[in-house]
Amino acid sequence: MRLFHHSISSNSRRVMLAAETMGTPLDLTEVNLMNPDDRRLLTELNPNCELPVLQDGDFTLWESCAIMQYLADRTLGQTLYPDNILARADINRWMLWACQHWSPAIGYLTFERIWKGLIGQGGPDADVIARAEKQLAQFAAVLDGHLAGREWLVGDKLSLADFAVAPPLMYTEQAKLPVKQYAHIMAWYERVRQLEVWKNTEPVW
């Protein structure tokens, strides 16, 4: 299986974390979104022109959480996505929450404070930042409350839910994400950061 990815893509990192934890081997191809040829290749693989993309023979799959689920389903003995239907429903809930609420709020801030200048679209827009910070505060409060008294997001073990929610926090310093006041999030995030797989997938900025 081949994964098209980039090290500073939090969506790509989700898949890398899951695959390495499960011991699922992947052939890696890094895609430079600043390179026109790479962007053309990516558009052929994924009409959304976004990373990551998995190729498994003739089957092509995009959307990071879908890729994580697929890799878990085909990896015997993995524990990140257990067979229990209730556990899976809870994990699915947090993966969908991450995609629908958490990541978009952070995404606006990373675009305004990191990527926008790099692609020559000017400086940060204060109005966009204000709206995104308000949105992030709403969802950070939900996450912080859920993590009170918990070590991991679902049950008592690391799961795909943690790998869906944690990676966007890799931009905390660069995008000045207003999350450090949430003690339960920060304690949980520190546990994630101490994982060897997290250290092994740390991007070079």
C-alpha positions as CSV (number, residue, x, y, z in Angstrom):
1,M,0.0,0.0,0.0
2,R,1.2,3.5,-0.8
3,L,0.4,6.6,1.1
4,F,0.7,10.0,-0.5
5,H,1.4,12.5,2.3
6,H,3.3,15.4,3.7
7,S,5.0,15.6,7.1
8,I,3.5,19.0,8.1
9,S,-0.1,17.9,7.1
10,S,-2.0,17.0,10.3
11,N,-4.4,14.9,8.3
12,S,-1.4,12.9,6.9
13,R,0.0,12.5,10.4
14,R,-3.3,10.9,11.6
15,V,-2.7,8.0,9.2
16,M,1.0,7.8,10.0
17,L,0.3,7.6,13.7
18,A,-2.3,4.9,13.3
19,A,-0.3,2.8,10.8
20,E,2.9,2.9,12.8
21,T,1.1,2.0,16.0
22,M,-0.6,-1.0,14.4
23,G,2.6,-2.1,12.6
24,T,0.9,-1.7,9.2
25,P,3.6,-1.2,6.5
26,L,3.1,1.7,4.0
27,D,5.2,2.8,1.1
28,L,5.4,6.6,1.4
29,T,5.4,9.2,-1.3
30,E,5.7,12.8,-0.1
31,V,3.7,15.4,-2.1
32,N,4.9,19.0,-2.2
33,L,1.7,21.1,-2.6
34,M,3.9,24.1,-3.7
35,N,5.0,22.1,-6.7
36,P,2.7,22.3,-9.8
37,D,3.5,18.8,-10.9
38,D,2.8,17.3,-7.5
39,R,-0.5,19.2,-7.3
40,R,-1.5,17.8,-10.7
41,L,-0.7,14.3,-9.5
42,L,-2.6,14.8,-6.3
43,T,-5.7,16.1,-8.2
44,E,-5.6,12.9,-10.3
45,L,-5.6,10.9,-7.1
46,N,-8.1,13.0,-5.2
47,P,-10.4,15.5,-6.9
48,N,-10.4,17.5,-3.6
49,C,-6.6,18.0,-4.1
50,E,-6.0,17.2,-0.4
51,L,-3.7,14.9,1.5
52,P,-3.5,12.1,2.4
53,V,-4.4,9.5,-0.2
54,L,-4.0,5.8,0.1
55,Q,-3.5,3.4,-2.9
56,D,-4.0,-0.3,-2.3
57,G,-3.7,-2.0,-5.6
58,D,-6.4,-0.6,-7.8
59,F,-8.3,0.9,-4.9
60,T,-7.7,4.6,-4.1
61,L,-9.0,6.0,-0.8
62,W,-9.0,9.6,0.5
63,E,-10.1,11.2,3.8
64,S,-7.8,10.6,6.6
65,C,-10.2,9.0,9.1
66,A,-11.6,6.7,6.4
67,I,-8.0,5.6,5.7
68,M,-7.4,5.0,9.4
69,Q,-10.5,2.8,9.6
70,Y,-9.6,0.9,6.4
71,L,-6.1,0.2,7.7
72,A,-7.5,-1.0,11.1
73,D,-10.0,-3.3,9.4
74,R,-7.3,-5.0,7.4
75,T,-4.7,-5.2,10.2
76,L,-5.1,-8.4,12.4
77,G,-4.6,-8.0,16.1
78,Q,-4.8,-4.2,16.2
79,T,-6.3,-2.5,19.2
80,L,-6.9,1.0,18.0
81,Y,-10.3,0.2,16.5
82,P,-11.8,-2.7,18.5
83,D,-14.6,-5.0,17.1
84,N,-17.0,-4.1,19.9
85,I,-19.8,-2.1,18.3
86,L,-20.3,0.3,21.1
87,A,-16.6,1.1,21.3
88,R,-16.5,1.6,17.5
89,A,-19.5,3.9,17.7
90,D,-17.8,6.0,20.3
91,I,-14.6,6.2,18.3
92,N,-16.5,7.0,15.2
93,R,-18.3,9.8,17.1
94,W,-14.9,11.5,17.9
95,M,-13.5,11.0,14.5
96,L,-16.5,12.6,12.9
97,W,-16.4,15.4,15.5
98,A,-12.8,16.0,14.7
99,C,-13.5,16.4,11.0
100,Q,-16.7,18.4,11.4
101,H,-15.9,20.8,14.3
102,W,-12.4,20.6,15.8
103,S,-10.1,20.5,12.7
104,P,-12.0,23.2,10.7
105,A,-11.8,25.7,13.6
106,I,-8.1,25.1,13.9
107,G,-7.7,25.0,10.1
108,Y,-8.9,28.7,9.8
109,L,-6.2,29.7,12.3
110,T,-3.5,27.7,10.7
111,F,-4.4,29.1,7.3
112,E,-4.4,32.7,8.5
113,R,-1.3,32.5,10.6
114,I,0.9,30.0,8.7
115,W,-0.1,29.1,5.2
116,K,-1.6,32.3,3.9
117,G,1.6,34.2,3.9
118,L,3.6,31.3,2.5
119,I,1.4,31.2,-0.6
120,G,1.4,34.9,-1.1
121,Q,-2.1,35.8,-0.1
122,G,-1.2,38.5,2.4
123,G,-1.4,38.8,6.1
124,P,-3.9,37.4,8.7
125,D,-7.5,38.6,8.6
126,A,-8.4,39.7,12.1
127,D,-12.1,39.1,11.5
128,V,-11.6,35.5,10.4
129,I,-9.2,34.9,13.3
130,A,-11.8,36.2,15.8
131,R,-14.5,34.0,14.4
132,A,-12.2,30.9,14.4
133,E,-11.0,31.5,18.0
134,K,-14.6,31.8,19.2
135,Q,-15.5,28.6,17.4
136,L,-12.4,26.8,18.7
137,A,-13.2,27.9,22.3
138,Q,-16.7,26.3,21.9
139,F,-15.3,23.0,20.9
140,A,-12.3,23.1,23.2
141,A,-14.6,23.4,26.1
142,V,-16.5,20.3,24.9
143,L,-13.2,18.3,24.6
144,D,-11.8,19.6,27.9
145,G,-14.9,18.6,29.7
146,H,-14.9,15.1,28.2
147,L,-11.3,14.6,29.1
148,A,-11.8,15.4,32.8
149,G,-10.9,12.3,34.7
150,R,-10.0,10.4,31.5
151,E,-6.6,9.3,30.2
152,W,-7.8,8.7,26.6
153,L,-10.8,9.8,24.6
154,V,-12.6,6.4,24.4
155,G,-12.5,3.9,27.2
156,D,-9.2,3.3,28.9
157,K,-7.0,2.7,25.9
158,L,-5.5,4.7,23.1
159,S,-7.6,4.6,20.0
160,L,-8.2,6.0,16.5
161,A,-10.2,8.7,18.3
162,D,-7.0,10.1,19.9
163,F,-5.2,10.0,16.6
164,A,-8.1,11.9,14.9
165,V,-8.2,14.7,17.4
166,A,-4.6,15.2,18.5
167,P,-2.7,16.0,15.3
168,P,-4.1,19.5,14.6
169,L,-2.6,20.5,17.9
170,M,0.8,20.1,16.3
171,Y,0.3,23.7,15.1
172,T,-0.2,25.1,18.6
173,E,2.9,27.2,18.7
174,Q,3.1,28.2,15.0
175,A,-0.5,29.2,14.7
176,K,-0.8,30.5,18.3
177,L,-3.8,28.3,19.0
178,P,-5.6,29.5,22.1
179,V,-5.8,26.1,23.9
180,K,-3.2,26.2,26.7
181,Q,-5.8,27.3,29.3
182,Y,-7.6,23.9,28.9
183,A,-5.8,21.8,31.5
184,H,-7.4,18.5,30.6
185,I,-6.7,18.9,26.9
186,M,-3.1,19.9,27.6
187,A,-2.6,16.9,29.9
188,W,-4.0,14.5,27.4
189,Y,-2.0,16.1,24.6
190,E,1.1,15.7,26.6
191,R,0.4,12.0,26.9
192,V,0.0,11.8,23.2
193,R,3.2,13.7,22.7
194,Q,5.1,11.2,24.8
195,L,4.2,8.3,22.5
196,E,7.1,7.0,20.4
197,V,5.0,7.1,17.3
198,W,4.3,10.8,17.9
199,K,8.0,11.5,18.2
200,N,8.7,9.5,15.2
201,T,6.3,11.5,13.0
202,E,7.4,14.9,14.3
203,P,7.6,17.2,11.2
204,V,10.6,19.5,10.6
205,W,9.4,23.1,10.4
